[in-house]
Amino acid sequence: MFDYRIFKLINDWAGGGGGVDLFGIFCAKYLIFVMGFAAIGIIIFREAGKKDNILSIFKIILSALLGYFIKIIINLFQARPRPFAVHDVNLLVGKLTDGSFPSMHTLISFVIAFSMYRYNKKIGVYFLVAAALVSLSRIYVGVHYPLDILGGIILAWLSVYLVGQINWKKLLKI
């Protein structure tokens, strides 16, 4: 129940209305899209004309798909109910029906962040901060437990690591 206590500590701040709730909802629902578009823009325009740009974007997408596939497998065996399905929570976004573990928003935002960190450490730090905001906001708005977030981060790192170990240039004969 330690997981629930941390969840409660964060989620109890939600629901008061105003700017903090709006910021939490924005981070929980939309910041991931901002991160994705920013990553694509940075990769394409920072070094325009490089063949590696498409490969970098491909690796981000493949890492996210790998993480998503693993989440599906996990949920086939044990779908963890979301906090609002089990507890009285301050729910600020619509009810989702898939399993809670791992958090897909966390997984994707950290796939982007870890990928961007591999691409450029200075830029990657900003993406890591944004991914942390996405993750914490998922607890804040009432849709994930802290262990769901931790699972998403670990799965994101593993996905980016595994995809990064493949010699894509040789495999694709680029």
BELDATA-V361187 format. One record per residue. N is the residue number from 1. PHI is phi in degrees with one decimal (none if undefined). PSI is psi in degrees with one decimal (none if undefined). OMEGA is omega as a letter, one per 40 degrees, with the letter a starting at -180 (none if undefined). Layout:
N_PHI_PSI_OMEGA / N_PHI_PSI_OMEGA
This chain:
1_none_-2.1_i / 2_-59.4_-38.0_i / 3_-59.2_-44.6_i / 4_-67.0_-37.7_a / 5_-63.1_-42.1_i / 6_-66.5_-42.9_i / 7_-54.9_-50.6_a / 8_-60.6_-41.7_i / 9_-57.9_-41.4_a / 10_-80.0_-47.4_a / 11_-67.7_-25.8_i / 12_-64.0_-19.4_i / 13_-76.3_-19.1_a / 14_-80.6_159.3_i / 15_93.6_1.4_i / 16_-81.6_-7.7_a / 17_81.2_178.8_i / 18_84.3_-163.7_a / 19_-65.3_-35.4_a / 20_-66.3_-42.9_i / 21_-64.7_-42.4_i / 22_-62.7_-41.3_i / 23_-64.3_-42.3_i / 24_-61.3_-43.9_i / 25_-65.1_-43.9_i / 26_-58.3_-48.6_a / 27_-63.9_-40.1_a / 28_-70.1_-33.2_a / 29_-107.2_-35.3_a / 30_-118.0_-22.6_a / 31_-60.4_-30.8_i / 32_-60.7_-37.0_i / 33_-70.7_-40.4_i / 34_-59.7_-43.9_i / 35_-60.6_-45.0_a / 36_-62.1_-48.0_i / 37_-65.6_-38.5_i / 38_-64.3_-42.9_i / 39_-61.9_-46.6_i / 40_-62.0_-45.8_i / 41_-60.6_-44.8_i / 42_-63.6_-45.7_a / 43_-63.9_-43.9_a / 44_-73.2_-45.0_a / 45_-90.9_-18.8_a / 46_-69.3_-40.7_i / 47_-132.0_66.0_a / 48_-56.5_137.3_i / 49_91.6_-7.2_i / 50_-79.0_138.1_i / 51_-66.7_-26.4_a / 52_-68.4_-16.8_a / 53_-59.8_-49.2_a / 54_-64.4_-39.7_i / 55_-63.4_-39.5_i / 56_-63.4_-44.3_i / 57_-65.9_-41.2_i / 58_-58.8_-41.9_a / 59_-67.4_-35.7_i / 60_-64.2_-47.3_a / 61_-64.0_-43.6_i / 62_-64.0_-39.7_i / 63_-62.8_-42.2_i / 64_-65.1_-41.9_i / 65_-64.9_-39.8_i / 66_-61.6_-45.5_i / 67_-62.0_-41.6_i / 68_-63.7_-42.5_i / 69_-60.9_-41.9_i / 70_-65.8_-39.3_i / 71_-60.4_-42.3_i / 72_-59.6_-44.6_i / 73_-62.9_-45.4_i / 74_-57.9_-44.8_a / 75_-73.5_-18.5_i / 76_-66.6_-35.7_a / 77_-91.7_-36.7_a / 78_-155.2_95.3_i / 79_-87.5_112.8_i / 80_-78.2_127.8_i / 81_-66.3_149.9_i / 82_-73.6_157.5_a / 83_-54.2_-41.2_a / 84_-68.4_-18.3_i / 85_-80.1_-17.8_a / 86_-116.3_-30.6_a / 87_-126.8_164.8_i / 88_-83.8_111.6_a / 89_-125.9_166.0_i / 90_-87.2_91.2_a / 91_-90.1_117.6_a / 92_-105.0_-6.7_i / 93_-129.0_170.3_a / 94_-63.1_154.7_a / 95_-73.1_131.5_i / 96_-100.5_152.8_a / 97_-107.4_-11.7_a / 98_-80.7_173.2_i / 99_-66.2_153.6_a / 100_-80.1_-29.3_a / 101_-107.0_133.7_e / 102_-80.8_166.6_i / 103_-70.1_118.7_i / 104_-69.6_-36.8_i / 105_-61.5_-41.8_i / 106_-65.1_-46.0_a / 107_-57.0_-50.9_a / 108_-67.3_-42.9_a / 109_-64.6_-37.3_i / 110_-77.2_-28.1_i / 111_-60.1_-46.6_i / 112_-62.0_-46.9_a / 113_-64.4_-48.0_i / 114_-64.5_-38.0_i / 115_-64.7_-43.3_i / 116_-68.2_-32.5_i / 117_-66.7_-38.9_i / 118_-66.3_-35.3_a / 119_-70.9_-45.5_a / 120_-158.5_112.5_a / 121_-60.0_-41.2_a / 122_-64.1_-46.3_i / 123_-68.9_-37.9_a / 124_-59.1_-32.6_i / 125_-60.3_-41.3_i / 126_-63.9_-38.8_i / 127_-68.0_-36.2_i / 128_-63.6_-40.1_i / 129_-63.8_-44.3_i / 130_-62.5_-41.6_i / 131_-63.5_-38.3_i / 132_-63.7_-39.0_i / 133_-64.2_-42.7_i / 134_-58.2_-47.8_a / 135_-63.7_-50.3_i / 136_-63.6_-35.3_a / 137_-68.5_-27.2_i / 138_-65.7_-32.7_i / 139_-74.9_-46.0_a / 140_-54.4_-44.2_a / 141_-81.7_-4.7_i / 142_94.3_18.9_a / 143_-109.6_-7.8_i / 144_-144.3_149.7_i / 145_-86.6_160.6_i / 146_-57.6_-36.7_i / 147_-68.1_-27.5_i / 148_-64.0_-39.3_i / 149_-67.5_-48.6_i / 150_-58.7_-42.7_i / 151_-60.4_-41.4_i / 152_-64.1_-39.6_i / 153_-66.3_-46.5_a / 154_-63.6_-44.3_i / 155_-65.4_-36.4_i / 156_-64.0_-46.7_i / 157_-61.0_-45.1_a / 158_-62.0_-43.4_a / 159_-63.3_-46.8_i / 160_-64.4_-40.8_i / 161_-62.0_-49.4_a / 162_-64.1_-44.7_i / 163_-64.9_-35.3_i / 164_-70.9_-18.9_a / 165_-79.7_-15.0_a / 166_-82.4_135.6_i / 167_-84.2_86.7_a / 168_-66.0_-36.5_a / 169_-62.5_-42.1_i / 170_-70.9_-44.3_a / 171_-62.6_-43.0_a / 172_-91.8_-1.0_i / 173_55.2_51.2_i / 174_-93.4_none_none
